[in-house]
Amino acid sequence: MASVVGGRQRWTNEQARRFLTSAREDRDPYYAAYVMILIQGLRKGEVLGLPEDADADLPLPAIVATALRQRLVDRADDETAAANAWQDSHLMFTRRMAPPIEPRNFDRSSHARVAKAGVPRITVHDGRRTCGSLLADLDVHPRVAMAILRHAQFAITMEIYTEVSDAANRAGLMKLGDSQA
């Protein structure tokens, strides 16, 4: 079951890992998009509008760089297969002949992947909440999480996008207890 706070859902670390593993193993054409949502907290529109030659404001974690390199290889293969039918949009994520992806179709693909991965159904936007919560579980400083999620207000990051797991709560209490001993 997905974790729910205030009507908003997120995946646990294990659920996010299972989802990404399923997409990677099946060579899902949206694997890199899913990685960017869950690891970098990109919004659906940011991912679907990402140009091929985008400059990153933040460093790319290895999983993101690897996924994007594979996406470029797959995109080149699609272009070769399409030949004269190719309609280059210069976007990283496109349909087979390169027209832009309809956001609703991306949602449908995401929901199909969720079912195949055997994880609870959450929205694509809940993937951003998952990213915020995973950052908190990894003890990433809240201001850094705010920058990664590209929020203008600290309160948005902390109150809406971050839920601390029970394991992180336990670890924090253990640290506090150890510091008092």
N, C-alpha and C positions, 0 to 999 in steps of 0.2 A: 504494500500500500504506500502511496506517496504521502509525504508529510504535508499536513495542512495547517496553516497559521492564518487566521483572519480571512478565511476563504481563499487564500492563495496557496498554491501547491509547489512542491519542489521534490526532486529526487534525492535519495541518499547517494553517497559516493559510489556505493556498490551498484545501485540502479543505473546511474549515469555511465559507469564503466561497462555494464552489461549492454546498454543501448549502443554505445560507441563501438564496442567489440562486435556486436551483431552487424552494424552498418559496415565496418571495415572488412570483416570476413566475407560479407556478401558483395563487396565492391559496390555498395550503394552509391549512386552518382551524387548524392547529397552528403556523403560522409564528411567532407571538409566543411560544409555549411554547419552540420551538427556540431562538429568540433569547435568551430568559431563561436557558436552560440553558447555551448556549455563551458568552454575553457576561457574564452575572452569576453563573454557576456554580450555579444553583438545582438542587436535587434534584428528581427526578420527582414525588415526593409533595408537595413545596413548590409546584411548578407546578400540579399537578392540583387541589390544595386551595386555590389562591389565590382569595380573594374578589374580587368586582368592585371593591370600594371599598378595596382594600388600601393601606395607607400604606407607603411605601418607607423602609427604614432608611438606605439608601444613595442617592446621587443616581442618577437614571436617565440613562444615555447616550442620545443622540438616537435611535439605532437601536431601543433598547428602548421609549422613549416613543412613537415613531412606530408601531411594531408593536402596542403595546397600544391606542393610539387606533383603529387599524384593526380590531383584534379587537372593541372595543366597538361599532363601527359594524356589523360582521358579526353580532355577537350580537344587536343590536337588529333587524337584518333577519331573523334566524332567529326572533326572538320575534314579529315582525309576521306572518311566513309561517305560524307554528304556531298563531297566534290562541289559541283556547280550549284547545288541546292543550299549550300551554306549561306546563312544570313548573319554575318558577323555583327554582334551587338557590343562587342568588347567587354562583355560582362564575364565574371568568373563562373557564375552558375547560370546555365541556360538549359533549354530543352535540346533535344538531339540535333536539330538543324540550326541552333543558336538563337532562336528568339527568346526574349525574356520569359522567366517563369512567372506564372500567375500565382500570387500569394496563396489563394485557396488551394491550388494544386500542390504547393509546397506543404501546406497543412495536411492534405490528404496523404501525401507521401510520408510525412512525419508520423501520422497516426498509424499507417500501415507498418512502419518500422517499429513503432512502440509495441504493436501486437506481436510482431515477429520476434522481438527481443524479450517478450514476456515481462515487461515492466509496466507499472501503472501509467495510465494515460494522463498526460499533462499537456498544456498548451505549449506552443513554441516559445511564447513569452515567459512561461514558467521556467523554461530553460535558463533564462537570465537570472531568475530567482535562485535556481539551483547553483549557478556560478557564484552568486553572492554568498550563499550559505557554505559552499565548499571552500571559498576563500576564508571565511570565518573559521571553519573547522581546521584549516591549515595555519591558523594564527597569523594570517596576513593582516597587517595594520589596516584599520578601517579607512584611513585616508588613501591608502594604496588601492583598496577595494573600490572606493569611490572613483578613483581615476580610471581603473580598469573598466568599470561599468559606465563611465562617462556621465556621471551625475553632477549636476550643478549644486545640489544641496546635500549635505552630509546626512540630514535626517531621512531623506528618501532611501539612501543606501542602507542605513541602519534599521529603519522602522518597517520598510516594505520589502527590501531585497535580501535581508539577512535573517536567517534563523540558525541558531546554534544547536548542533546535535546533542543528544544526551551524552554521547561519548566525550564530546568536547567539554560539556558541563562537568562531567565527572573528572576529566583531566585537569580542568581549572581548579576544582575543589581540592584535588590531590596536591597541586602545586601550592595552593594557599595553605593547606595543612602542613606541607613540608616546610614552608617558609616560617611557620610559627613554632616549629619544633625546636 
